[in-house]
Amino acid sequence: MARVFISHSSRDNDAARKIFAWLRAQGFEQGFLDIDKHQGIPPGARWEQTLYEELEHAQAVILILTKNWFDSKWCFAEFAQARSRGKSIFPVIISPDGDQYVGDDLQKIKLWRDEAGGLELLAQELTEVALQSQGGFDFPAGRAPYPGFFAFDEDDAAIYFGRDDDIRRLIQRLESRRIEGGRRFVAVLGESGTGKSSLLRAGVIPRLRRVKRDWIVLSCFRPEEDPFMGLARSLRQAGVDRTSSQLVDADPEELAVALANAHDAHHAAILIAIDQFEEAFTRASPERGAQFVALLSRMLKPGLPFVIAATMRSDHLGDLQRANG
């Protein structure tokens, strides 16, 4: 089950204990409540550091919203930290005075109006987070269980394990970019053979693909000799047919609208996943590589929904920096 952090005011300890007990009854036994004598902050511990460490390890954060919560600077700090880390956040309103603004994209659960229905919805949402973080994928019949020298791919998600923390951290980085905006390029750097490709292909992409409300996920591709051919193939699989030559001078806003229409997801971010990005500099011609980087730069302009995740060998980071000026 997902690890759940409970953010609450000390004036609402009774309500926090009630939610914590409900979580355990639902099977979410890895919850964190600072005042719990078994799983909370032990006497003598550095409580602020412990809170932030627990937030870092949580997959979901429940905000117990009351006037007391909004009056607490520490509660807001926990919320800001969770937001910046791309955590799944669930505002639980237990009294009318807690029904205040926390974010347009956060679904409020109003227990003070319908406790049973609200808790049922919260259980469903937390279960979805748990499935996303822990797998639960089907393994295709007839597929070899070990890819040998090749990287794991999306179809191998059911048997790709052992890197849960890396998957969680990368998803949270991408979620942070989706929510907060800013520079929406996330590079996964490492030496050759360290598992970057498998992490992106078999770990991150299948999980984000499940969250259709928030993400349109294009299939991962390698630049090879012509990166536009790989991008065209990914777009075609996502329901948008463009030739590689059309993509050279493509308008990213037009592509975004076409993808949103194809998936009926007009508020979702669009993930462009590129494996072995250094090939844009080492295998593609200098002209083709420069054109591809120029398109990606246009996609990353403020106001557009694109997020780019790219694996890349560390020794080619300088090529990317020079390409970006």
N, C-alpha and C positions, 0 to 999 in steps of 0.2 A: 504493500500500500504506500501511497504518497506520504511524505513527511510534511506535517501541517504546523505552521507557526500561528499562534493566537496573539493578536495585538489588542490590548485593552488598557483602560485606565485602572489604576489601583482602586478607584472608587467603585468599580464594577467587578470586583473579584468574584462575587457570587455568580454573576451571569457567566463569567469566563469559566468558572469551575463546571457550570452546568453544560456549556458547549463542549468542554474538554471531556466530560464524562460521556456525552452523547457520541463524540468522535470515537472513543474507545469501544463503545457498544456497537458502532458500525464497522469495527475492524480496523480503524485507523489508529493503530497502537504506537505509531512513531510521532505522535503529536508533541508539540512543545508548548508548555504553559509555565511561565517564569515562577509562579507561586506553587506549582505542584511539588510536593515533598519528595516524590520519587524521580520525576523527569524534569524538574525545574532547575533553578539556579541554586547550587548548594551553598551553605554558609561559608563565608570567606572568599568566595569566587569574585572575580572582577566582573560585576554584573553587566556593565555596558559592553565590554568586549565579548562576553558570553552571548548577549542578545544578538550582536551582529554576526557572530559565528553561526548561531542557530538559524538566523535568517538566510545566511549564505547556503546552508545545507537543505533548507526547506524547498519543496516544490510548489507549495500553496500557502497563502497567507489569508487568514480570516481576520477581518477588522470588526470588532464588536463596537458598533457605532452608537454612541450616546452623546449628549452634550459634554459629558466628562471627557470622552475621547477627543472631541474637537478642541477642548480646552487644554489638552496635554501636549506640550512640545515634544515629549518623548514618543508619544503615539504617532505624531506627524513624522518624526524622524524615522521611525520604523516603516511607515508607509512610503516615504521618499526612498528609503534604501531598497525596499521591495520593488518599487517601481523602476528604479534605475537598474536593478538586476534582472528585470524581465520576468518576475514571478507571476504566477496565476493568483489574482487577488479577488477575494470575495467579501464585499461589504455586507455585514449582517446587522440589520437595524433592529434593535430590541425595544426601542421606545420612540415615540413621535419626534422628540427633540433631537434624535440622531439622524433624521431624514434630511440631511444636508448634502451639498455638492461634494463629491470626491473625484469624479472623472466621468466624462461622457461615455467612455467605452466599457465601464464597469457595470455589470448587472447587479442591482441592489436586491437583497433578499430581506423582505420586510416581515420579520417574525412577529412583530407587534400586531400585525393585521391577520396573519395566517401562519401560526407556528408549525402546524403539521405539514402544510403544503410547502412552507419555506424550507423546512428541514429536509423534506423529500427532494426538493430541487437542489439543495446544497449537497446532499449525498450523491446525486447523479453527477453533478459537476466535479466533485472531488474524485469520484470513480473514474471519470474521463481523464482527469489529470494523472491518476495512477496508471491507467492503461497506456497513456502516452509516454510516461516516464519508464515503465517497466516492460513494455513490449506487448506480448499477446498477439503476435503476428502468426499467420499461417505459413507453413513451409511448402512450396510447390512440389507436388509429387514428381518423382523422377529426377529432381535436381540434386547434383552431388553435394553432400553436406560440408565439404571442404573445398574451397576454390583453388587450392595449390598456391602457385606463385602469383595468381591474380588477386586483385582486391575484392573484398566482399561488395555485393551490389544490393539494390533495393530488395530483390527477391530473397536475399539471405538474411533479412532482418530478424527472422525467427531464431536464427542460430548465431547471431552476432551478439556476443555478450562479453563482460569483463571490463567494459569501458563506460559504465553507467555515469560516473562522475564527469567524464569528458563530454559525453552526450548532453548531460544536463547543463553544463557550463556553456557549451556552444549554442544550444537552443536558447538559453537565457540571454546570451549576447545578441542573438538575432531578434528575440522578442523585445529586448531593450531598444534596438534600432527601429523596429516596427512601431513601437509605442511613442518613443520620444523624438524620433526623426534624427536630424543631424547627418553625419557622414555614414551612409548606409552600405559601406563596403567592409566585410569581415573576412580577413585573411587567416587561413589555417596554415601556419608555417611549421616546417620541420624538415629533417633530413630525409633522403630517399629511403623508403622501406620502413618508416615509423608508423604507418597505419593511417595517414591523413585521409587517403581516398576512402577507405572502409568506414572511417568515422563519419564522413559526410554522406556517403552513398547508403550505407546500411544502418547507420545509427540515427542521423539527424533527419534526413529527407523523409523516410517513411513515417516518422512521428509527426512532423509538420504537415504532411499530406493529409493526416487525419483531421486536422483542425481547419476544415473547409471554410468556416466562418471568418477566419483571420488570415488564411494563407492560400494563394494560388501558387503551387509548386511546380516549376518546370523540371523535366527530367535532366539529370546531370550530364554534362558533355565535356569532352576534352577539345582544346583548340586545334591541335594537330596542325596540318599545313594550311587549313582554311577555317578559322574559328567561326566564320559566318555560316558555314555548312552545318556545324554542330548546333549552333543557335537556331537555325531554320528548322532542323529536325526536332528540337525540343519544342519549339513553338507549334509545329504541325501536330505533334502528339498532344499538345494542350488545346487544339482546336483552332489555331490561327495559322493560316497558310501564307507564308512569305518565302520568296526565293532568297538565296544568299546575296545576290546582287541587289535586290530590293532593300535588304537590311543595311547596306553600307551607309546610305543616307536616310535611314528610317527616322520617323518622328516618334520618339518614345511615348509621347502622350497618346498618339493614335494606337500604338501597340498596347498600351495599358487599357485603353477603352475596349479594344477588341478582345483582350483576355478577360476583362471583367464581364463583358457581355456573354462570352462563351461559357463562363463558369457561374453566371448569375451571382457574382460576388463583388459588388461595387464598392465595398469598404475594406476589402482584403488587401494585404501586401502581396507583392509578386516576388517570389524567390527565384533568382537566376543562380544556378549552382554550376560552378566551373571546376573541373578537376584538372590538376597539373597545369595551372594557369601559366607557368613559365614557358609552355610551348608556344604561347602567343609571341614570344621573343626569340625562341630557339628553333622552332620548326616552321612557323609562318614567315613569309617574306617580311622585311621591315615595313613595306607599305601596307600590307594586309594587317600586320600586327598593330600598326599605328591607327588604322581605320577602326579596328575592333576596340581598342582602348578609347578612341574618341566616342564611339557609340555608347560604351559603358559609362563614360563621363557624362554624356547627355542624359542617360537614364538616372543618374544620381543627382540630378538637379533638384532643389527643394520643391516640394509639392507633388512630386511623382511617387508612386507606390512601390518602386523597385527596391529590393534589397539583394545585394550580391554576396554570395559566400563562395570563396575560392580557395582551394588548396594550392600550396606553392612551396617549392623547395626554398629553404632559407637563404641559400647562396645566390638566389635570383631576386631577392628583395630589392636590390639596387636597380634592377631593370624596371621594376614597377615604379619606383620612386622617380627615376629619370623620365619615364613615360608620362607621369603626372606633373612634370615640371618642377 
